[in-house]
């Protein structure tokens, strides 16, 4: 649930962004067990009172930080399945190679045990899965994939491959990957599409 603005002096968007960034960093490093308003305030360089003026508890703070700070998986329509899958893989790489990567990984492991977060996370995941499946079904509808192609297997391979590449990239190369994820996304999609179409023609 988003925080309700307090009467009086307008909120500073820069401070809000700094707090959200700090919240994701603390959650990524310490998980839910180590997530505390005091730690977020210290990381953001603000007083704890500033947090409580904006959020009534740490659940609300983390929910807003996740909503605002994590990249999203969304439906895209470039006109071709190849282009759509490249965009999808790029989004996945952005999540797991960018500054919020540790928070994203923590969320995938711990969301179900965090009060107020589990339902929101499940709704977000469902929306992401539906968007990804819509991309592949459009490709099948346009004849770019055979009707027998497994939507689930294709997406598991694409998104799992993107996630694993981001997580296993050596630390000294992660900054370069995060700066430009599209080239690897294209290589991944090229490989996957070649495998799927070659298998269909066999």
matplotlib code that plots the C-alpha trace (Angstrom):
import matplotlib.pyplot as plt

x = [0.0, 1.4, 2.1, -0.5, 1.1, 1.3, -0.1, 2.5, 5.8, 5.7, 7.7, 11.0, 11.2, 14.9, 14.7, 11.9, 14.2, 17.1, 15.1, 13.7, 17.2, 18.4, 15.5, 16.3, 20.0, 19.3, 16.7, 19.1, 21.9, 20.2, 16.9, 13.6, 15.1, 17.6, 15.4, 14.7, 13.6, 16.7, 19.0, 17.2, 17.4, 21.1, 21.8, 19.6, 21.2, 17.9, 16.4, 14.2, 11.3, 11.4, 10.6, 7.7, 6.3, 6.0, 5.4, 3.7, 5.8, 8.6, 6.2, 4.7, 8.2, 9.5, 6.3, 6.7, 10.4, 9.9, 7.1, 9.2, 12.7, 12.5, 12.4, 9.3, 8.5, 5.9, 4.2, 5.9, 4.9, 7.7, 5.9, 8.0, 8.4, 12.2, 12.0, 9.5, 11.6, 14.7, 12.8, 11.6, 15.1, 16.5, 14.0, 15.0, 18.7, 18.0, 16.3, 19.1, 22.2, 21.2, 21.5, 18.4, 19.5, 20.0, 16.7, 15.0, 16.6, 15.8, 12.2, 11.9, 13.1, 11.3, 8.2, 5.8, 7.0, 6.8, 3.5, 1.8, 4.3, 3.3, 0.0, 1.4, 4.3, 2.1, -0.1, 3.0, 4.4, 1.1, 0.9, 4.4, 3.8, 0.6, 2.5, 5.3, 2.9, 1.0, 4.2, 4.8, 1.1, 1.2, 4.3, 2.5, -0.6, 1.7, 3.2, 6.6, 6.5, 4.7, 1.5, 3.0, 5.7, 5.6, 5.0, 6.0, 9.2, 10.3, 9.7, 11.4, 14.4, 14.6, 13.9, 15.9, 18.9, 18.8, 18.6, 21.4, 23.7, 23.1, 23.7, 26.8, 28.5, 31.8, 31.7, 34.3, 32.0, 28.6, 28.8, 29.4, 26.5, 24.1, 25.0, 24.0, 22.0, 20.6, 23.5, 23.3, 19.5, 19.8, 22.4, 20.2, 17.1, 19.0, 20.2, 16.7, 14.9, 17.3, 16.9, 13.1, 12.7, 15.4, 13.6, 10.3, 11.7, 13.4]
y = [0.0, 3.4, 5.9, 8.6, 12.1, 14.0, 17.6, 20.3, 20.5, 18.7, 15.5, 15.6, 13.2, 12.9, 11.8, 9.3, 7.8, 7.7, 5.8, 3.4, 2.7, 2.1, -0.2, -2.4, -2.5, -3.4, -6.1, -7.5, -7.7, -8.8, -10.3, -9.9, -11.0, -8.2, -5.5, -2.7, 0.9, 2.0, 0.3, 1.8, 5.3, 5.0, 3.8, 6.6, 9.2, 10.4, 10.4, 7.4, 9.9, 10.7, 7.1, 7.0, 10.2, 8.3, 4.7, 3.3, 0.1, -1.7, -3.9, -0.8, 0.7, -2.5, -2.8, 0.7, 0.3, -3.0, -1.4, 1.7, 0.2, -3.2, -3.3, -4.9, -7.7, -6.4, -7.3, -5.8, -5.9, -5.0, -6.7, -9.9, -12.7, -12.4, -8.7, -9.4, -12.1, -9.9, -7.3, -9.9, -11.3, -7.8, -7.0, -10.2, -9.4, -5.9, -7.3, -9.7, -7.8, -4.3, -2.5, -4.2, -7.7, -9.0, -7.6, -9.3, -12.6, -12.2, -11.5, -14.7, -16.7, -14.9, -13.2, -15.9, -15.3, -11.5, -10.1, -7.8, -8.7, -12.3, -11.4, -8.4, -10.5, -13.3, -10.9, -9.3, -12.7, -13.8, -10.6, -11.1, -14.7, -13.8, -11.0, -13.4, -16.1, -13.5, -12.7, -16.3, -16.9, -13.9, -15.4, -18.7, -16.8, -15.1, -18.4, -17.6, -20.7, -24.0, -24.5, -27.5, -25.4, -25.5, -22.0, -23.0, -24.7, -21.9, -19.3, -21.3, -21.7, -18.1, -16.5, -19.1, -18.6, -14.9, -15.1, -17.6, -15.6, -12.5, -14.4, -16.2, -13.3, -12.6, -9.6, -7.7, -8.0, -7.3, -3.5, -3.9, -6.4, -4.1, -1.1, -2.9, -6.1, -6.1, -7.8, -10.9, -10.9, -11.1, -13.9, -15.9, -15.4, -16.2, -19.5, -20.4, -19.6, -21.5, -24.5, -24.3, -23.9, -26.5, -29.0, -28.2, -28.8, -32.1]
z = [0.0, -0.9, 1.8, 2.5, 2.1, 5.4, 5.6, 5.7, 3.8, 0.5, 0.3, -1.5, -4.4, -4.1, -0.5, -1.4, -4.1, -1.8, 0.8, -1.7, -3.0, 0.6, 1.3, -1.7, -0.7, 2.9, 1.8, -0.8, 1.7, 4.9, 3.7, 5.6, 8.9, 8.8, 7.3, 9.8, 9.5, 11.4, 9.0, 6.0, 7.6, 8.2, 4.6, 3.2, 5.4, 6.9, 10.3, 11.3, 11.8, 8.1, 7.4, 9.8, 8.4, 5.1, 6.0, 9.1, 9.2, 7.4, 5.4, 3.7, 3.1, 1.4, -0.7, -2.0, -2.6, -4.5, -6.6, -7.5, -7.7, -9.4, -13.2, -14.6, -16.9, -19.3, -22.6, -25.7, -29.3, -31.7, -34.6, -34.6, -32.2, -32.4, -31.4, -28.6, -27.1, -27.2, -25.3, -22.8, -22.3, -21.9, -19.2, -17.4, -17.6, -16.4, -13.2, -12.3, -13.4, -12.3, -8.9, -7.6, -8.5, -5.0, -3.8, -6.8, -5.9, -2.2, -3.2, -5.2, -2.2, 0.7, -0.7, 0.6, 4.2, 4.3, 5.6, 3.1, 0.3, -0.6, -2.2, -4.1, -5.3, -6.5, -8.4, -10.0, -11.0, -12.5, -14.6, -15.8, -16.8, -18.7, -20.5, -21.5, -22.7, -24.8, -26.6, -27.6, -28.5, -30.9, -32.6, -33.0, -34.4, -36.9, -38.0, -36.6, -34.5, -35.1, -33.3, -31.5, -29.9, -26.1, -24.7, -21.2, -22.3, -24.5, -21.9, -19.2, -21.4, -22.3, -18.9, -17.0, -19.4, -19.0, -15.2, -15.0, -17.2, -15.1, -11.8, -13.0, -14.7, -12.9, -10.6, -12.7, -15.8, -14.2, -14.6, -18.4, -18.6, -16.6, -18.8, -22.0, -21.7, -25.2, -27.0, -24.8, -25.1, -28.9, -28.8, -26.4, -28.6, -31.8, -30.2, -28.9, -32.1, -34.2, -31.9, -31.9, -35.7, -36.5, -34.3, -35.9, -39.4, -38.5]

ax = plt.figure().add_subplot(projection="3d")
ax.plot(x, y, z, "-o")
ax.set_aspect("equal")
plt.show()
